[in-house]
Amino acid sequence: MEKRKTDLVVTGFIFNESNEILLIHHNKLNLWLPVGGHIEQNETPDEALLREIKEETNLDVEIVGKTDIPLEGNVKANLARPFHVNVHSVGDHDHCSLFYVCKKKEGSGLKINKELESFKWVPKGELGAEFIPADVGNLALKAFEEIE
């Protein structure tokens, strides 16, 4: 069996002040998903996540899960801890995705880019809606556990 191409990506479940999760309708995949994208060369996962969120939604966010371990010795930065990691198909190849919880910063205005068709802020009680893929709903429930 031939090995499929696998890209390393980051995905952020973004919470607003009303404790709802942002889902975007991705044009290419025709699915409702959290915001995310590829990690570029010489970019940390945290940098990639902040960049992708800004490019796709214009939002400024705080990534939840940072450590308070001191920056000593050879350590240059402490990165956020993903709450989940999986490999999933995106059609002709796979994504190995690092999933994070993020909080929208106050005053940050949402404006989606041309990759996206629409967006919805989804409360926990609506995660079983038909338009939300089962895997996305399961991950979103886990993101709620992380933030509560």
C-alpha positions, 0 to 999 in steps of 0.5 A: 500500500502506498503511503499518502502525503501527510501535511502538518497543520494547526487548528484552533477552536476559538471561543468568544465572550459568550462561550460559543465556538467559531466554525467557518464554512470552507469553500474547497472542502465544503465543510463546517470546520474550525479555523486552521491551516498549514505550518510553514517552514521555520514557523512554530505551531503557535505562530502558524495558528495565530497567522492562519486565524488572522488571515482567515478571520481577521481575529486576534486570539490568545492560545490557551494552554501555555506553560509557566516553566521558566525560559532557562538554558537553551529554551527560546520559547514555551509553546501552547500544549495542543488538547488533541492531535489526530490524522484525518483525510482531506481528500487526496492527502492527509493532515496531521493536526494539532488542535488548540483552544483559543479565546477571541481578544476583546475588540477584535473584529471578525471578517472572513477571507475569500477561502471561506463562504460563511461563519457561525458562532456555535453554542455547546448545546448546538454541536450536534447540529446536522451541518457539523461533521461528527468529528468536528462536533466531538473535538468541539465538545473536548474543547469545551471541556478544556475551557470550562 
